């Protein structure tokens, strides 16, 4: 991995920056920070369907009507100072504050986007993830890693696997982007709701994963995915969770969209999501 785009805007900015520095430190990837405008023009935006999620067309930058120049300088200063203290050679995006449309365009040319699950400081916007996060997950042309409220070093990776092409693609993306995590425990999690993956495929997945990690395990739990997934992940700590496409692919098959939103809202661990 060569470039990480750190998309910043929410109230958890300090922890998001710290986790971006952690990933940059272990991978030696260049860390590029961008500050996102969270205002979307209501008069020019139109909702469309994209990958099973709402996509906003015509996102326009506004001239920061409620954000003073001093506040922006404080945010930039926090980013630069955190990176300096942690020894990370980071840079700012060419524009100090960008639109979501610009972030999506830039995603084609970076390896990974790291962002927070909360995209707005506006406390009146209830319900997470908000539309902007959904748009980013659906439209990004690279994997997106959503940071938890209190990031911790990664000691285990849980690959959510349902036998789909998207699920294995997500596994490959994580393995190839973060080979530095080869010493952590790698767990493949299958939720069996009556359509269990064949034993031969389980062995193939385990064999492939064992070539990249020192310790691997294939775990099968029985029941409804929207229940068992949360039950299995709830006690986890220092864990990175990997999933396929957010929209019509693996997340929609694992659980209803509202359940996916619940997972992100209650996030206690980083969540890696990607799609073709």
PyMOL commands that set and color helices and strands:
alter all, ss='L'
color gray80, all
select helices_A, chain A and resi 13-27+69-85+100-109+131-139+165-177+179-181+199-210+225-234+250-254+257-265
alter helices_A, ss='H'
color red, helices_A
select strands_A, chain A and resi 3-8+30-36+46-50+53-57+90-98+112-116+143-147+156-160+185-192+215-222+239-243+270-273
alter strands_A, ss='S'
color yellow, strands_A
deselect
rebuild
show_as cartoon
